[in-house]
Amino acid sequence: MIETSRIKEHMPVVGSDGGHVGTIDHLDGQRIKLTKTDPEAGGHHHFIHVDSIASVEDGQVRLNRTTAEAKDEWATA
């Protein structure tokens, strides 16, 4: 299980393939809320469940999914 206390605002979120998924707005329960101002967000907040996190290291959140998979799964509410 990932230590969610290590997740901080404005950390980049990357897929397992190294692609940019988004930027952390804040932790919302068991979900990461991404900023809506990120170029990938299209003006909407997106959410990714913490189960998708592989690691938090080197100032970024790395997912256990590719960038495309993460974007296919993210929620807007």
Phi, psi and omega in degrees: 000138181282140174283100184293341178295344179277350180277124184236156176304146175071009174286140174287148176246127181236150177282172179297341178269002178088358180284149180287125178259318182175193180231136182296128168270302174190170176274130183236085184068241179260020179231150172266128174264126180265150180295146178275350180271354177296141180305330181281346190276340180064028178081011181234147171286140175237155183236140176231131181291144182297340176296343180277354184275128175269320181198160172235106183203158179054034176075017179217160176258120179255131182268163176264021179227155175291167178302314181296318179297318180298317181290328176293329185264343187293151181251157177252003178216000000 
